């Protein structure tokens, strides 16, 4: 096979949006890619126009990557979400089109946990109201309604990487920890797993939400759940904006059912810093509102800036899909003295046999082969050590149910 058939990185364009950390730009440029950086998110039409010749796309939380966008991005191999969430990407469409999606599930964990800890302490001390009053020139020195977090019960809804770390640190501060997760999880320290979310809500002084953005989590916490909570309890939402019914939360704080809340994510968030922020939660007593900055620390953004480019480069260089959110996960060695053929196809029976039949007919020797599938696609990686003509690739691309074929050296 001639070198011309393997695409050089210097001809691969990467588009990075939403002001990703400079270290990501530096790392990708060092790899030899063409890197185009934009500070802002792009609209759907703008994104379609830009992606015509883009091989890799990097975004944060505001850019919406719809099916319409993906269907008009013929050269797009992978998307890197420089954040935890991927609900801004149509994952089903990406999978069906053979586009891998990577995120940074752990890189900003500590930042989110530290904000949650800070907020629960501030809310328990009534600091939002005391701060507001002092700014208005009112001095109200009193211990009324001010409490330590030590000895209180923290209820966690969601016990993933953020929930578990928050559990450990809260316990170190003297708190009792209850948690609920839809999956069976190993409880760390003395944390107790509850059998229902209602059990956590009814027994916690502070409830902190750490769930993902799946559609079924919409209004996970509504009026009914808020009434289940202890009177005067606190609610912290650093997960997704649609997880909490904002109108019901406002009512719960106004009536005193809740003693206060802290919210970092909202059902609708301004597209830019120039757009006004509107919310029913504005002006509520003992309420902390932050502009989706749970993971926005210098340390977290640098960690993300290093992590995601590594996953994109591994995918381009070796075909590896470790930590991909929509592809079967395969960890592959770097290729040496062989060609590697990557075949992405719809998950139907018999594809592997037909691939091997084509290679056998052409007299191509297989050095190693890997196959993994999920509900939507199959991913076959075949390492071969024989020279072969371009007709092999043409046959593989013409194979029914094929989504993408790529060759690596």
C-alpha positions, 0 to 999 in steps of 0.5 A: 500500500502506498503512503499516499493512502494514509492521511497525514495529520498536517492535512487534518483540520481540528476545530476547537470552540468555546475557548478550550484551554490553551494547553489543548491547542498546544498539544494538538499542534505539537501532533502536527494537526491544523488547529482552528480555535474559536472563543465562542459557540457556533449556531447550527448553521455556522457549525455546518459551514465550518465542518465541511473539511473538519476531521476532529471537533472540540466543544464544551457545553454550549455548542449543540451538535445535532443530527443535522450537523453530523449528517453534513460533516463528511470528514468528521472522525471524532468529537471531543467534549471538553467537559463531563456532559455530552447531552449537547451532542446527538450521540445516537446520530454520531454512533450511527454515522461512525463518529466517536465521541470522547469526554472528560469524565474525571478531570474536573471532579475535584473542582465540582466537589469543592464547590459543593462543599463550600456551598453547603457550608455557606448555606448552613450558616445563612451566608447568602443573606448575611452577605446581601444585608451587609452590602445593603448597609445592614448589620445583623450579627446573630447565630439564629439559623446558623449551623455547623455541617458536622453531625448533619446528614448529606444525601447524594443522588448519584454516586459516580466519580463526583458523588463518591469523592464528595462522600469521602470529604463530607465524611471527613468533615464529620457528616453522615452520608446517604446515597442513592444510585440506579446502579449498585455501587460500592459504598466508600467509608461509612456511607450508606446506600439507600434503596430509593431516592425518597429514602435519601430525601426524607432523611437528609439535611442537605441533598446534593444532585450528581446525575447525568443529563439523560432525558429520563432525569428531566424534573427528577426533583419536582414538587412531590420530591421537594415535599418529601424532603425534611422541612428546612433542608437544603438542595444543591444542584451541580448536575444538569439544569433540567433535573430540577423543576425550577418553579417548584424549587422557588415555591419550596424556598419561598414557603420555607419547605426548604431552608435554601438552595444552591444552583449552578445549572439551569434549564436555559442558560445564556448563549454568551456573557452579553445575554441577560440571565433570567430565572425564577430563582433570582432574589430568593433568600439563602440562595446561591446562584452560579453561572455553570462554573462547577468545573471552571477552575484553572486546574480543572480546565488544564486537566481537561485540556490535557485529557481530551486531546490524548483520547482524540490522538489515540483514536486517530493514531491507533483506533483506540476508543478508551473512554469513548461514550458511544463506541465499543471500548477497545484499547489497542497497542501502537501499530508496528511493521503492519497496516491497521484497517478500522472497519465501523459498521452497523451491528448485524450478524456476519460482518466479521466473516465477510471482512475476513472473506474479502481479505482471504480472497485478496491473499492478505495475511491477518496479524491480529484482529479485534472486534467489539460491538454495542447495540448500534455498531460493530468495530473491527480492527484488523492488523495485516502485514502484507502489501495489498492494492486499493481494491481491498479498501474499495471492497470493504467500503462497499460491504453492506452496512459499512459506516466507515473504513480507515487505514493506519500505519 
